[in-house]
């Protein structure tokens, strides 16, 4: 039953309920896990602070980074699939750098003849209702060669 609750919380619960009543310096990591479910990724930094990653997919268009201080208390929640973050993806960035910036990707496309791997994120291009795909193209060395956008299935409209 806990696995089902965790899955529902991390993928299906509406964002406003997912993040409801999180209070900086008050809400604990245990409370966040109970409310939001198990994160896709949990990173612990050298200062003891943590980042919990909640992609809202596979068809979702948001990914939340929840930051905790070194005492395990809530600091902030940030929706990272935003134009300003996508604009920060530049040539020569590593896969790890891109992953830490945008969170879990939606899918991967392989183009063997071009020797290219494309990571794809589903996101709200206008921030409201026009969804699209952001594509980061990686060369054989695992760094960004270029980026592009493509239409989401159904023409990019919710």
DSSP file (Angstrom, degrees, kcal/mol; ACC not computed):
  #  RESIDUE AA STRUCTURE BP1 BP2  ACC     N-H-->O    O-->H-N    N-H-->O    O-->H-N    TCO  KAPPA ALPHA  PHI   PSI    X-CA   Y-CA   Z-CA
    1    1 A X     >        0   0    0      0, 0.0     4,-2.3     0, 0.0     5,-0.2   0.000 360.0 360.0 360.0 -38.2    0.0    0.0    0.0
    2    2 A X  H  >  +     0   0    0      1,-0.2     4,-2.6     2,-0.2     5,-0.2   0.872 360.0  53.1 -63.9 -36.5    2.9    2.4    0.8
    3    3 A X  H  > S+     0   0    0      2,-0.2     4,-2.4     1,-0.2    -1,-0.2   0.904 109.6  48.4 -64.5 -40.5    4.4    1.9   -2.7
    4    4 A X  H  > S+     0   0    0      2,-0.2     4,-2.6     1,-0.2    -2,-0.2   0.916 112.9  47.8 -65.3 -43.8    1.0    2.8   -4.3
    5    5 A X  H  X S+     0   0    0     -4,-2.3     4,-2.7     2,-0.2    -2,-0.2   0.917 112.0  50.1 -62.2 -44.0    0.7    5.9   -2.1
    6    6 A X  H  X S+     0   0    0     -4,-2.6     4,-2.5     2,-0.2    -2,-0.2   0.910 111.3  48.3 -62.2 -43.2    4.2    6.9   -3.0
    7    7 A X  H  X>S+     0   0    0     -4,-2.4     4,-1.8     2,-0.2     5,-0.6   0.938 112.6  48.3 -62.8 -47.0    3.7    6.4   -6.7
    8    8 A X  I  X>S+     0   0    0     -4,-2.6     5,-2.2     1,-0.2     4,-1.3   0.930 113.9  47.0 -59.2 -46.4    0.4    8.4   -6.6
    9    9 A X  I  <5S+     0   0    0     -4,-2.7    -1,-0.2     1,-0.2    -2,-0.2   0.914 115.3  44.0 -62.6 -44.3    2.0   11.2   -4.6
   10   10 A X  I  <5S+     0   0    0     -4,-2.5    -1,-0.2    -5,-0.2    -2,-0.2   0.727 132.5  14.2 -78.8 -21.2    5.1   11.5   -6.8
   11   11 A X  I  <5S+     0   0    0     -4,-1.8    -3,-0.2    -5,-0.2    -2,-0.2   0.755 130.3  31.9-119.8 -44.0    3.4   11.3  -10.2
   12   12 A X  I  <<S+     0   0    0     -4,-1.3    -3,-0.2    -5,-0.6     2,-0.2   0.716  84.3 100.4 -99.6 -22.9   -0.4   11.8  -10.0
   13   13 A X  S   <S-     0   0    0     -5,-2.2     5,-0.1    23,-0.1    -4,-0.0  -0.455  83.1-105.6 -67.1 132.4   -1.1   14.2   -7.2
   14   14 A X    >>  -     0   0    0     -2,-0.2     4,-2.6     1,-0.1     3,-1.0  -0.251  28.6-115.1 -56.9 146.2   -1.7   17.8   -8.5
   15   15 A X  H 3> S+     0   0    0      1,-0.3     4,-2.2     2,-0.2     5,-0.2   0.859 113.8  57.1 -53.5 -41.5    1.2   20.1   -7.9
   16   16 A X  H 34 S+     0   0    0      1,-0.2    -1,-0.3     2,-0.2     4,-0.2   0.842 113.8  39.8 -64.3 -31.0   -0.7   22.4   -5.5
   17   17 A X  H X4 S+     0   0    0     -3,-1.0     3,-0.6     2,-0.2    -1,-0.2   0.827 110.9  58.4 -81.8 -34.1   -1.5   19.4   -3.3
   18   18 A X  H 3< S+     0   0    0     -4,-2.6    -2,-0.2     1,-0.2    -3,-0.2   0.891 117.7  32.0 -59.1 -40.3    2.0   17.9   -3.7
   19   19 A X  T >< S+     0   0    0     -4,-2.2     3,-1.5    -5,-0.2    -1,-0.2   0.337  88.0 141.7-101.0   4.1    3.6   21.1   -2.2
   20   20 A X  T <  S-     0   0    0     -3,-0.6     3,-0.1     1,-0.2    -3,-0.1  -0.208  73.5  -5.6 -58.5 131.3    0.8   22.1    0.2
   21   21 A X  T 3  S+     0   0    0      1,-0.2     2,-0.5     6,-0.0    -1,-0.2   0.638  79.4 157.9  63.6  20.2    1.8   23.5    3.5
   22   22 A X    <   -     0   0    0     -3,-1.5     2,-0.5     4,-0.0    -1,-0.2  -0.659  24.3-163.1 -73.3 125.2    5.6   23.0    3.1
   23   23 A X    >>  -     0   0    0     -2,-0.5     4,-2.4    -3,-0.1     3,-2.0  -0.946  19.0-116.8-118.9 123.0    7.1   25.5    5.5
   24   24 A X  T 34 S+     0   0    0     -2,-0.5    51,-0.2     1,-0.3    44,-0.1  -0.254  98.9   5.8 -54.9 139.2   10.7   26.7    5.4
   25   25 A X  T 34 S+     0   0    0     49,-2.7    -1,-0.3     2,-0.2    50,-0.1   0.453 130.6  61.1  66.2   3.1   12.7   25.8    8.5
   26   26 A X  T <4 S+     0   0    0     -3,-2.0    -2,-0.2    48,-0.2    -1,-0.1   0.710  77.5  79.5-120.3 -55.5    9.8   23.8    9.8
   27   27 A X  S  < S-     0   0    0     -4,-2.4    47,-3.0    47,-0.1    -2,-0.2  -0.383  70.6-143.2 -66.0 131.3    8.8   20.9    7.5
   28   28 A X  B  >  -A   73   0A   0     45,-0.2     4,-2.2    -2,-0.1    45,-0.2  -0.457  22.3-110.7 -92.3 165.3   11.1   17.9    7.9
   29   29 A X  H  > S+     0   0    0     43,-1.5     4,-2.7     1,-0.2     5,-0.2   0.900 119.5  54.7 -59.2 -41.9   12.4   15.5    5.3
   30   30 A X  H  > S+     0   0    0      1,-0.2     4,-2.0     2,-0.2    -1,-0.2   0.898 108.3  48.6 -60.7 -40.9   10.2   12.7    6.8
   31   31 A X  H  > S+     0   0    0      2,-0.2     4,-2.2     1,-0.2    -1,-0.2   0.890 111.0  50.7 -65.7 -39.4    7.1   14.9    6.4
   32   32 A X  H  X S+     0   0    0     -4,-2.2     4,-3.7     2,-0.2     5,-0.5   0.930 110.5  48.7 -63.8 -45.6    8.1   15.8    2.8
   33   33 A X  H  X S+     0   0    0     -4,-2.7     4,-1.7     1,-0.2    -1,-0.2   0.874 111.7  49.9 -63.1 -37.2    8.5   12.1    1.9
   34   34 A X  H  < S+     0   0    0     -4,-2.0    -1,-0.2    -5,-0.2    -2,-0.2   0.905 120.0  36.2 -66.6 -41.1    5.2   11.3    3.5
   35   35 A X  H  < S+     0   0    0     -4,-2.2    -2,-0.2    -5,-0.1    -3,-0.2   0.891 130.8  27.7 -79.1 -41.7    3.4   14.0    1.5
   36   36 A X  H  < S-     0   0    0     -4,-3.7    -3,-0.2     1,-0.2    -2,-0.2   0.636 100.0-133.7-100.7 -16.6    5.3   13.8   -1.7
   37   37 A X     <  -     0   0    0     -4,-1.7     2,-0.3    -5,-0.5    -1,-0.2  -0.355  52.0 -24.2  89.2-175.6    6.4   10.2   -1.9
   38   38 A X  S    S-     0   0    0    -35,-0.1     2,-0.1    -2,-0.1   -28,-0.0  -0.535  70.6-124.4 -73.0 131.1    9.8    8.8   -2.8
   39   39 A X        -     0   0    0     -2,-0.3    15,-0.2     1,-0.1     3,-0.1  -0.382   9.3-127.6 -73.4 155.4   11.8   11.2   -5.0
   40   40 A X  S    S+     0   0    0     13,-2.6     2,-0.3     1,-0.2    14,-0.1   0.909  95.9  11.6 -63.1 -43.5   13.2   10.1   -8.3
   41   41 A X  E     -B   53   0B   0     12,-0.8    12,-2.7     2,-0.0     2,-0.4  -0.991  63.8-163.1-139.0 143.4   16.7   11.2   -7.2
   42   42 A X  E     -B   52   0B   0     -2,-0.3     2,-0.4    10,-0.2    10,-0.2  -0.984  11.7-170.6-128.7 120.1   18.1   12.3   -3.9
   43   43 A X  E     -B   51   0B   0      8,-2.7     8,-2.4    -2,-0.4     2,-0.5  -0.916   7.8-159.8-112.5 136.6   21.4   14.2   -3.8
   44   44 A X  E     -B   50   0B   0     -2,-0.4     6,-0.2     6,-0.2     2,-0.1  -0.970  15.2-149.5-113.7 127.8   23.4   15.0   -0.7
   45   45 A X    >   -     0   0    0      4,-2.9     3,-2.3    -2,-0.5     0, 0.0  -0.441  30.1 -99.8 -94.6 167.9   25.9   17.8   -1.0
   46   46 A X  T 3  S+     0   0    0      1,-0.3    -1,-0.1    -2,-0.1    -2,-0.0   0.760 121.8  56.0 -61.2 -26.7   29.2   18.3    0.8
   47   47 A X  T 3  S-     0   0    0      2,-0.1    -1,-0.3     1,-0.0     3,-0.1   0.438 121.0-106.2 -84.9   1.5   27.6   20.7    3.4
   48   48 A X  S <  S+     0   0    0     -3,-2.3    24,-0.1     1,-0.3    -2,-0.1   0.310  78.8 131.0  91.8  -8.8   25.0   18.1    4.3
   49   49 A X        -     0   0    0     -5,-0.1    -4,-2.9    22,-0.1    -1,-0.3  -0.320  43.5-147.1 -71.3 163.3   22.1   19.8    2.5
   50   50 A X  E     -BC  44  68B   0     18,-1.8    18,-2.8    -6,-0.2     2,-0.4  -0.919  13.7-152.3-134.5 157.3   20.0   17.7    0.2
   51   51 A X  E     -BC  43  67B   0     -8,-2.4    -8,-2.7    -2,-0.3     2,-0.5  -0.993  10.1-162.1-129.8 124.5   18.0   18.0   -3.0
   52   52 A X  E     -BC  42  66B   0     14,-3.0    14,-3.2    -2,-0.4     2,-0.5  -0.900  11.9-148.8-104.5 133.0   15.0   15.7   -3.7
   53   53 A X  E     -BC  41  65B   0    -12,-2.7   -13,-2.6    -2,-0.5   -12,-0.8  -0.898  15.2-178.2-111.2 127.5   13.9   15.5   -7.3
   54   54 A X  E     - C   0  64B   0     10,-3.1    10,-2.3    -2,-0.5     2,-0.2  -0.795   5.0-170.3-125.3  87.4   10.2   14.9   -8.3
   55   55 A X  E     - C   0  63B   0     -2,-0.4     8,-0.2     8,-0.3     2,-0.1  -0.591  17.2-145.3 -72.8 140.9    9.6   14.7  -12.1
   56   56 A X        +     0   0    0      6,-2.6     5,-0.2    -2,-0.2     6,-0.1  -0.162  58.7  24.5-101.3  38.9    5.9   14.7  -12.7
   57   57 A X        -     0   0    0      2,-0.2     4,-0.1     1,-0.2    49,-0.0  -0.136  34.0-160.6-105.4-164.9    5.9   12.3  -15.7
   58   58 A X  S    S+     0   0    0      2,-0.1    -1,-0.2    -2,-0.1    64,-0.2  -0.930 135.0  11.0 -78.6 -21.1    6.3   10.4  -17.7
   59   59 A X  S    S+     0   0    0     -3,-0.1    -2,-0.2     2,-0.0    47,-0.0   0.471 105.5 114.3 -96.5  -0.5    3.9   12.7  -19.6
   60   60 A X        -     0   0    0      1,-0.1    62,-0.2     2,-0.1    -3,-0.1  -0.161  58.3-147.0 -68.7 165.0    4.1   15.5  -17.1
   61   61 A X  S    S+     0   0    0     -5,-0.2    63,-0.8    -4,-0.1     2,-0.3   0.196  70.7  69.6-119.4  13.7    5.6   18.9  -17.9
   62   62 A X        -     0   0    0     61,-0.1    -6,-2.6    -6,-0.1     2,-0.4  -0.961  50.4-169.3-132.1 151.4    7.0   19.9  -14.5
   63   63 A X  E     -C   55   0B   0     -2,-0.3    17,-2.6    -8,-0.2    18,-0.5  -0.981  15.5-152.2-136.6 127.0    9.9   18.7  -12.4
   64   64 A X  E     -CD  54  79B   0    -10,-2.3   -10,-3.1    -2,-0.4     2,-0.6  -0.856   5.1-159.7-103.5 131.0   10.3   19.9   -8.8
   65   65 A X  E     -CD  53  78B   0     13,-2.7    13,-2.6    -2,-0.5     2,-0.6  -0.954  11.3-162.7-102.2 121.9   13.6   20.2   -6.9
   66   66 A X  E     -CD  52  77B   0    -14,-3.2   -14,-3.0    -2,-0.6     2,-0.4  -0.935   7.8-155.3-108.6 118.1   12.9   20.2   -3.2
   67   67 A X  E     -CD  51  76B   0      9,-2.9     8,-3.0    -2,-0.6     9,-1.2  -0.772   9.0-169.7-100.1 137.9   15.9   21.6   -1.2
   68   68 A X  E     -CD  50  74B   0    -18,-2.8   -18,-1.8    -2,-0.4     6,-0.2  -0.921  20.3-123.2-120.9 146.8   16.6   20.7    2.4
   69   69 A X    >   -     0   0    0      4,-2.7     3,-2.1    -2,-0.3   -19,-0.1  -0.188  43.5 -87.6 -78.1-179.2   19.2   22.3    4.7
   70   70 A X  T 3  S+     0   0    0      1,-0.3    -1,-0.1   -21,-0.1   -21,-0.1   0.547 128.9  58.2 -71.7  -4.4   21.8   20.3    6.5
   71   71 A X  T 3  S-     0   0    0      2,-0.1    -1,-0.3   -43,-0.0   -22,-0.1   0.320 120.7-106.9-100.3   5.0   19.4   19.6    9.4
   72   72 A X  S <  S+     0   0    0     -3,-2.1   -43,-1.5     1,-0.3     2,-0.3   0.739  74.6 138.1  78.4  23.0   16.9   18.0    7.0
   73   73 A X  B     -A   28   0A   0    -45,-0.2    -4,-2.7   -44,-0.1    -1,-0.3  -0.794  60.9 -96.5-103.8 146.1   14.4   20.9    7.1
   74   74 A X  E     +D   68   0B   0    -47,-3.0   -49,-2.7    -2,-0.3    -6,-0.2  -0.317  42.4 167.0 -60.6 134.3   12.6   22.3    4.0
   75   75 A X  E     -     0   0B   0     -8,-3.0     2,-0.3     1,-0.4    -7,-0.2   0.716  59.0 -30.2-111.4 -53.7   14.3   25.3    2.3
   76   76 A X  E     -D   67   0B   0     -9,-1.2    -9,-2.9   -53,-0.1     2,-0.4  -0.991  40.0-136.4-163.1 161.8   12.5   25.7   -1.0
   77   77 A X  E     -D   66   0B   0     -2,-0.3     2,-0.4   -11,-0.2   -11,-0.2  -0.999  25.8-172.2-127.2 127.7   10.7   23.9   -3.9
   78   78 A X  E     -D   65   0B   0    -13,-2.6   -13,-2.7    -2,-0.4     2,-0.7  -0.978  23.6-139.7-127.7 129.0   11.6   25.0   -7.5
   79   79 A X  E     -D   64   0B   0     -2,-0.4   -15,-0.2   -15,-0.2    -2,-0.0  -0.788  24.0-173.8 -82.4 114.5   10.0   24.0  -10.7
   80   80 A X        +     0   0    0    -17,-2.6     2,-2.1    -2,-0.7     5,-0.1   0.636  60.2  87.2 -94.5 -15.4   13.0   23.5  -13.0
   81   81 A X        +     0   0    0    -18,-0.5    43,-0.4     4,-0.1     2,-0.3  -0.474  67.2 127.9 -84.5  70.9   11.5   22.9  -16.4
   82   82 A X  S >> S-     0   0    0     -2,-2.1     4,-2.5    41,-0.1     3,-0.7  -0.864  74.0-109.1-125.3 156.0   11.4   26.6  -17.1
   83   83 A X  H 3> S+     0   0    0     -2,-0.3     4,-2.5     1,-0.2     5,-0.2   0.865 116.0  56.3 -54.1 -41.4   12.6   28.7  -20.0
   84   84 A X  H 34 S+     0   0    0      1,-0.2     4,-0.4     2,-0.2    -1,-0.2   0.859 111.3  43.1 -65.2 -33.6   15.4   30.3  -18.0
   85   85 A X  H X4 S+     0   0    0     -3,-0.7     3,-1.2     2,-0.2     4,-0.4   0.909 112.7  51.7 -74.9 -42.7   16.9   26.9  -17.1
   86   86 A X  H >< S+     0   0    0     -4,-2.5     3,-1.5     1,-0.3    -2,-0.2   0.887 105.5  56.7 -60.4 -37.9   16.5   25.5  -20.6
   87   87 A X  T 3< S+     0   0    0     -4,-2.5    -1,-0.3     1,-0.3    -2,-0.2   0.693  97.0  65.2 -66.3 -18.3   18.3   28.6  -21.9
   88   88 A X  T <  S+     0   0    0     -3,-1.2     2,-0.5    -4,-0.4    -1,-0.3   0.598  74.1 104.0 -81.2 -11.0   21.2   27.7  -19.6
   89   89 A X    <   +     0   0    0     -3,-1.5     2,-0.3    -4,-0.4    58,-0.1  -0.626  54.3 173.0 -74.9 121.1   22.0   24.5  -21.5
   90   90 A X    >   -     0   0    0     -2,-0.5     3,-1.7     1,-0.1    54,-0.3  -0.870  37.7 -78.9-129.8 156.8   25.0   25.2  -23.6
   91   91 A X  T 3  S+     0   0    0     -2,-0.3    54,-0.2     1,-0.2     3,-0.1  -0.249 113.5  27.4 -53.8 144.5   27.5   23.4  -25.8
   92   92 A X  T 3  S+     0   0    0     52,-2.8    -1,-0.2     1,-0.3     2,-0.2   0.334  84.1 135.8  80.5  -1.5   30.2   21.4  -24.0
   93   93 A X    <   -     0   0    0     -3,-1.7    51,-2.6    51,-0.1    -1,-0.3  -0.511  55.3-120.8 -69.2 145.3   28.0   20.9  -20.9
   94   94 A X  B  >  -E  143   0C   0     49,-0.2     4,-2.1    -2,-0.2     5,-0.2  -0.379  19.5-109.6 -81.7 165.3   28.2   17.3  -19.6
   95   95 A X  H  > S+     0   0    0     47,-1.1     4,-2.7     1,-0.2     5,-0.2   0.900 120.9  53.0 -59.7 -40.9   25.3   15.0  -19.3
   96   96 A X  H  > S+     0   0    0      1,-0.2     4,-2.4     2,-0.2    -1,-0.2   0.908 107.4  50.6 -62.9 -42.1   25.6   15.2  -15.5
   97   97 A X  H  > S+     0   0    0      2,-0.2     4,-1.0     1,-0.2    -1,-0.2   0.910 113.3  45.4 -62.5 -41.6   25.5   19.0  -15.6
   98   98 A X  H  X S+     0   0    0     -4,-2.1     4,-2.7     2,-0.2     3,-0.4   0.917 112.2  51.5 -67.8 -42.8   22.4   19.0  -17.8
   99   99 A X  H  X S+     0   0    0     -4,-2.7     4,-2.2     1,-0.2    -2,-0.2   0.886 109.2  50.4 -61.6 -39.9   20.7   16.4  -15.6
  100  100 A X  H  < S+     0   0    0     -4,-2.4    -1,-0.2    -5,-0.2    -2,-0.2   0.736 114.9  45.3 -70.3 -22.4   21.4   18.5  -12.4
  101  101 A X  H  < S+     0   0    0     -4,-1.0    -2,-0.2    -3,-0.4    -1,-0.2   0.877 129.3  19.1 -85.4 -42.9   19.9   21.5  -14.1
  102  102 A X  H  < S-     0   0    0     -4,-2.7    -3,-0.2     1,-0.3    -2,-0.2   0.526  95.7-138.4-111.5  -9.2   16.7   20.0  -15.6
  103  103 A X     <  -     0   0    0     -4,-2.2    -1,-0.3    -5,-0.4    -2,-0.1  -0.334  58.5  -0.5  80.8-166.8   16.1   16.8  -13.7
  104  104 A X  S    S-     0   0    0      1,-0.1     2,-0.1    -4,-0.1   -63,-0.0  -0.316  73.7-130.2 -63.7 132.9   15.1   13.5  -15.2
  105  105 A X        -     0   0    0      1,-0.1    16,-0.2    16,-0.1     3,-0.1  -0.352   6.8-130.4 -79.1 163.1   14.5   13.5  -18.9
  106  106 A X  S    S-     0   0    0     14,-2.9     2,-0.3     1,-0.3    15,-0.2   0.895  77.8 -21.0 -80.6 -43.8   11.4   12.1  -20.5
  107  107 A X  E     -F  120   0D   0     13,-1.6    13,-2.6     2,-0.0     2,-0.4  -0.964  55.4-125.4-158.6 169.7   13.0    9.9  -23.1
  108  108 A X  E     -F  119   0D   0     -2,-0.3     2,-0.4    11,-0.2    11,-0.2  -0.983  15.1-162.5-125.8 137.0   16.3    9.3  -25.1
  109  109 A X  E     -F  118   0D   0      9,-2.7     9,-3.3    -2,-0.4     2,-0.5  -0.973   8.9-151.5-118.2 135.6   16.7    9.0  -28.8
  110  110 A X  E     -F  117   0D   0     -2,-0.4     2,-0.5     7,-0.2     7,-0.2  -0.910  11.3-174.4-108.4 130.4   19.7    7.4  -30.4
  111  111 A X  E  >> -F  116   0D   0      5,-3.1     5,-2.2    -2,-0.5     4,-0.7  -0.829   5.7-179.6-122.3  89.9   21.0    8.5  -33.9
  112  112 A X  T >45S+     0   0    0     -2,-0.5     3,-0.7     1,-0.2    -1,-0.1   0.870  77.7  54.1 -62.3 -40.9   23.8    6.1  -34.6
  113  113 A X  T 345S+     0   0    0      1,-0.3    -1,-0.2     2,-0.1    -2,-0.0   0.868 115.8  39.6 -64.4 -34.6   24.8    7.5  -38.0
  114  114 A X  T 345S-     0   0    0     -3,-0.3    -1,-0.3     2,-0.2    -2,-0.2   0.525 107.7-128.8 -86.1  -6.6   25.2   11.0  -36.5
  115  115 A X  T <<5 +     0   0    0     -4,-0.7     2,-0.4    -3,-0.7    25,-0.3   0.961  63.6 137.5  52.3  54.6   26.8    9.5  -33.4
  116  116 A X  E   < -F  111   0D   0     -5,-2.2    -5,-3.1    23,-0.1     2,-0.4  -0.988  45.4-161.4-136.6 139.2   24.4   11.5  -31.3
  117  117 A X  E     -FG 110 138D   0     21,-2.3    21,-3.4    -2,-0.4     2,-0.5  -0.981  15.8-156.6-116.8 130.6   22.3   10.8  -28.3
  118  118 A X  E     -FG 109 137D   0     -9,-3.3    -9,-2.7    -2,-0.4     2,-0.4  -0.937   3.3-157.0-115.4 121.7   19.3   13.1  -27.7
  119  119 A X  E     -FG 108 136D   0     17,-2.5    17,-2.7    -2,-0.5     2,-0.4  -0.812  17.1-158.3 -92.7 136.1   17.8   13.6  -24.2
  120  120 A X  E     -FG 107 135D   0    -13,-2.6   -14,-2.9    -2,-0.4   -13,-1.6  -0.958  11.4-169.4-125.9 132.0   14.3   14.9  -24.4
  121  121 A X  E     - G   0 134D   0     13,-2.6    13,-2.8    -2,-0.4     2,-0.5  -0.960  17.6-140.2-117.5 136.4   12.2   16.8  -21.8
  122  122 A X  E     + G   0 133D   0     -2,-0.4     2,-0.3   -62,-0.2    11,-0.2  -0.842  41.2 155.4 -90.6 126.9    8.4   17.4  -22.0
  123  123 A X  E     - G   0 132D   0      9,-2.4     9,-2.6    -2,-0.5     2,-1.0  -0.955  52.9 -98.0-150.6 165.1    7.7   20.9  -20.7
  124  124 A X  E >   - G   0 131D   0    -63,-0.8     3,-1.2   -43,-0.4     7,-0.3  -0.776  34.1-166.9 -89.5 100.8    5.3   23.9  -20.9
  125  125 A X  T 3  S+     0   0    0      5,-2.0    -1,-0.2    -2,-1.0     6,-0.2   0.847  88.3  35.8 -61.5 -37.2    7.1   26.1  -23.4
  126  126 A X  T 3  S-     0   0    0      4,-0.8    -1,-0.3    -3,-0.1     5,-0.1   0.380 112.2-116.8 -96.6   4.7    4.9   29.2  -22.6
  127  127 A X  S <  S+     0   0    0     -3,-1.2    -2,-0.1     3,-0.3    -3,-0.1   0.379  99.8  50.4  80.2  -5.5    4.7   28.3  -18.9
  128  128 A X  S    S-     0   0    0      2,-0.1    -1,-0.1     0, 0.0     3,-0.1   0.663 124.0 -21.5-127.6 -63.4    0.9   27.8  -19.1
  129  129 A X  S    S+     0   0    0      1,-0.1    29,-1.2    -5,-0.0     2,-0.9   0.424  98.1  93.0-143.7   3.4   -0.6   25.6  -21.8
  130  130 A X  B     -I  157   0E   0     27,-0.2    -5,-2.0    28,-0.1    -4,-0.8  -0.833  56.0-166.6-105.3  98.4    1.7   25.1  -24.8
  131  131 A X  E     +G  124   0D   0     25,-0.9    21,-0.8    -2,-0.9     2,-0.3  -0.598  15.5 159.1 -88.0 148.8    3.7   22.0  -24.2
  132  132 A X  E     -GH 123 151D   0     -9,-2.6    -9,-2.4    -2,-0.3     2,-0.5  -0.824  38.8 -98.8-148.2-178.2    6.7   21.1  -26.3
  133  133 A X  E     -GH 122 150D   0     17,-2.9    17,-2.1    -2,-0.3     2,-0.5  -0.964  22.6-154.3-116.7 130.1    9.8   19.0  -26.2
  134  134 A X  E     -GH 121 149D   0    -13,-2.8   -13,-2.6    -2,-0.5     2,-0.5  -0.898  15.9-160.4-100.4 132.8   13.2   20.4  -25.4
  135  135 A X  E     -GH 120 148D   0     13,-3.1    13,-2.2    -2,-0.5     2,-0.6  -0.957  12.9-166.1-121.5 125.2   16.1   18.3  -26.9
  136  136 A X  E     -GH 119 147D   0    -17,-2.7   -17,-2.5    -2,-0.5     2,-0.5  -0.956  16.9-150.8-107.3 119.2   19.7   18.3  -25.7
  137  137 A X  E     -GH 118 146D   0      9,-2.7     8,-3.6    -2,-0.6     9,-1.0  -0.807  11.5-163.9 -95.9 121.3   22.0   16.7  -28.4
  138  138 A X  E     -GH 117 144D   0    -21,-3.4   -21,-2.3    -2,-0.5     6,-0.2  -0.874   6.8-143.9-108.6 137.1   25.1   14.9  -27.0
  139  139 A X    >   -     0   0    0      4,-2.4     3,-2.2    -2,-0.4   -23,-0.1  -0.191  43.4 -80.4 -84.3-176.5   28.1   13.9  -29.0
  140  140 A X  T 3  S+     0   0    0    -25,-0.3   -24,-0.1     1,-0.3   -25,-0.1   0.751 128.7  59.7 -59.0 -25.7   30.2   10.8  -28.6
  141  141 A X  T 3  S-     0   0    0      2,-0.2    -1,-0.3     1,-0.0     3,-0.1   0.451 116.6-112.0 -84.0   0.8   32.2   12.5  -25.8
  142  142 A X  S <  S+     0   0    0     -3,-2.2   -47,-1.1     1,-0.3     2,-0.3   0.661  78.2 119.3  80.6  16.0   28.9   12.9  -23.7
  143  143 A X  B    S-E   94   0C   0    -49,-0.2    -4,-2.4   -48,-0.1    -1,-0.3  -0.819  73.4 -89.0-113.6 157.6   28.8   16.7  -24.0
  144  144 A X  E     +H  138   0D   0    -51,-2.6   -52,-2.8   -54,-0.3    -6,-0.3  -0.398  36.9 175.9 -65.1 131.1   26.2   18.9  -25.5
  145  145 A X  E     -     0   0D   0     -8,-3.6     2,-0.3     1,-0.5    -1,-0.2   0.777  67.3 -29.8 -98.2 -44.4   26.7   19.6  -29.2
  146  146 A X  E     -H  137   0D   0     -9,-1.0    -9,-2.7   -56,-0.1    -1,-0.5  -0.949  55.8-128.8-160.2 173.7   23.5   21.6  -29.7
  147  147 A X  E     +H  136   0D   0     -2,-0.3     2,-0.3   -11,-0.2   -11,-0.2  -0.907  24.3 171.8-129.0 161.5   19.9   22.0  -28.5
  148  148 A X  E     -H  135   0D   0    -13,-2.2   -13,-3.1    -2,-0.3     2,-0.3  -0.947  22.2-129.9-155.1 173.8   16.6   22.0  -30.3
  149  149 A X  E     -H  134   0D   0     -2,-0.3     2,-0.3   -15,-0.2   -15,-0.2  -0.941  19.9-176.6-128.0 154.1   12.8   22.0  -29.7
  150  150 A X  E     -H  133   0D   0    -17,-2.1   -17,-2.9    -2,-0.3     2,-0.1  -0.959  34.9 -88.5-144.1 162.7   10.1   19.9  -31.3
  151  151 A X  E     -H  132   0D   0     -2,-0.3   -19,-0.2   -19,-0.2     2,-0.1  -0.435  39.6-123.4 -71.1 143.3    6.4   19.7  -31.0
  152  152 A X    >>  -     0   0    0    -21,-0.8     3,-1.3     1,-0.2     4,-0.5  -0.459  47.2 -76.7 -75.5 159.0    4.8   17.6  -28.4
  153  153 A X  G >4 S+     0   0    0      1,-0.3     3,-0.6     2,-0.2     4,-0.2  -0.292 122.7  31.5 -54.4 141.7    2.4   14.8  -29.5
  154  154 A X  G 34 S-     0   0    0      1,-0.2     3,-0.5     2,-0.1    -1,-0.3   0.641 135.2 -69.3  81.5  14.2   -0.9   16.4  -30.4
  155  155 A X  G <4 S-     0   0    0     -3,-1.3    -1,-0.2     1,-0.2    -2,-0.2   0.585  82.7 -72.8  81.3   9.2    0.6   19.6  -31.6
  156  156 A X  S << S+     0   0    0     -3,-0.6   -25,-0.9    -4,-0.5     2,-0.4   0.780  96.0 124.1  80.1  25.9    1.7   20.9  -28.2
  157  157 A X  B      I  130   0E   0     -3,-0.5    -1,-0.2    -4,-0.2   -27,-0.2  -0.977 360.0 360.0-123.0 134.2   -1.7   21.8  -26.8
  158  158 A X              0   0    0    -29,-1.2   -28,-0.1    -2,-0.4    -1,-0.1   0.468 360.0 360.0 -72.8 360.0   -3.2   20.5  -23.5
